[in-house]
Amino acid sequence: MSPGGISRSAMELKCRPIGVIHTPYREPMGTPIQPTGALGVEGTVEVFPEYAQGLKDLDGFSHVILLYHFHLSGGCSLTVTPYMDKEVRGVFATRFPGRPNPIGLSVVRLKGVDGRVLRITDVDMVDGTPLLDIKPYVPAFDHREDVRIGWLTERAVKVRTTKSDGRTA
């Protein structure tokens, strides 16, 4: 039982993809590790027909948050060596794909909505990535002041040039 009295089995979730992300990246090796390392790289999000109505009014936003499944991740470890570091870190202090629930998130630029297809840029996912959810990016909701970034303080500048070395596949 968890501290709240809910059994672990009662907390298990089932997710189904609501679409597929299409990008120029065919494999993890060489894929940018964050959207800021993929500025201008174009892709599309194909939303499945049964979810298309949920795209209503999305075209008024310049950016969206995509939540997706790291479907090519080769398992998880609670300690990992992140792409921009040489030290072993706790997986929850990283954005490494090999995690207990392999869920990724990226803030991408929304260029347009054509029916059930989103045209996006700044893509850092592998082609065929299953899409779990879309949320509008709203600076008043999502931007924070006085942020600390832990072990990444000296390394974050590497994000624009660091690519996946394929170690999670």
N, C-alpha and C positions, 0 to 999 in steps of 0.2 A: 504494500500500500504506500502511496505517496503521502506526504505530510497533510494534504487536503482530504485524505480518506478515499481517493479514487484509485482503483486498481490499475496497474499498468496496462492490462489488456483492454480495459474500458477506455483508455486514452489513445489507443491505436487508431490511425486515420487511414482513409483510402482516398487517394487523389487520382483523377483522370485528366489527361491532357485536354486542353480546350483548343489546341492548335499546334502548329509546327513552325519553328523558326528556320528560315532559309538564309544562308550566308555563303560567302565564297570559300570558307574554310572547310576542308573535307575531313580533317583529322585534328586531334588536339595539338599535335606537334606543330609549332609555329604560329598558333593562334594567339592573338593578344590576350593578356590576362585580365584586362579591365577595359571598359569603353574608352577611357582617355588614351589608351594605346592603340585605338582603332578609329581615331577621328576621321570622318569622311568616308569610312568603309560602309558600303550600302548593303542592305539586306531587306528581307520581307518577313512579315509574320502572316501566316495563313491561319485564320481562325476557322474552326469547323463550323459548318452551316448551322447547327443547332445552337451555337453561341453568338451568331452574327448580330442579333438584335442588341446584344450588350455593348456593341461598338457605337451606338447612338450617342452623339455629342462629343465623342473622343477627338474629333478633328479640330476642336478648338484649343487643344493643348499642344505645346511645342515639344514636350518631352513626356515619355512614359516610363514607368518602372515595369520591367518584365521579370516575372518569377518563372523559373524553368527547372527542369530536371537534368542534372549532370548524368545523362544516360550512358556515357562512355567511361565514367569513373570506375576504376578497377577496385572497388572496395574502400574501406575506410580504416583509418588509424586515428587514435586520439592524440598522437603527437606526429608532427610532420615537419619537413624542412620546406618552408615556403619558397616560391620562385625567386623572391628578391632578398633572400637571406641564406646563410650557411648554417645557422643554428637551428636546432630542433625546437619547435614551439608547440603549444597546445593548439589543436585544430580550431577551437573556438576563438582563438586570438588571431586567426588567419581567414582568408577567403579561399583557401585551398579546396579544390573540387572533391577530394576524397574525404567525405564526412559521414556521420551516422545517417543523416537524411540528406542525400546529395541534391540540395536545392541551391540554385544560383539566382542572383539578382543583378540586373544591369539597368542603369538609367540611360536610355537611348533617345536620340532626337527623332521625333515623329514628323516625317516629311509630308505624309498624306494618308488618307483612308480611301481605298478604292473597293467599294463593296465590303467584302470580308477579308481584304488584304491590307495590311498596314505597310507602308513604305517607311523604312527606318534607316538611320545612319549611326555610326559609331558602334558597330556590332562586334562583340567579342565572344560569340558562341560558335560552336561547330554546326555545320549544316545538318538539318534534321533534328535539332534539339526539340524535345517535347515542351510545349508552353503550358504552364500551370495557371498563370493569372496575369492580368494587366491592370495596372493602377496608374492614374494620372500623377505626374510629378508636380507638386505644388510647393514652391519655395517657402511660403508662409507656414506650411505643415512640416516640410522635410529638412529645411536648412537649420543648422544649430550654430550658435556662437560658443566661444571658449571650449573648443574641442581638443582633446588630447588623443594622440594616435599611437601611444605606446611604443613598441619596438620599431614601428615603421617611421618614426620621426626622421631619421637620417636616410631612410631608404625609399620613401614614397616618390622621390623624384625619378626613380628608375622605372616607374610604371609605364611611361610612354614608349620605352624601348624593350621592355622585358616581354618575351614570348614564352608560351608553354613549351617545355621540353619533352612533353608526352609522357611524363612519369606516372600519370594517374590512369592511363589506359591499359 
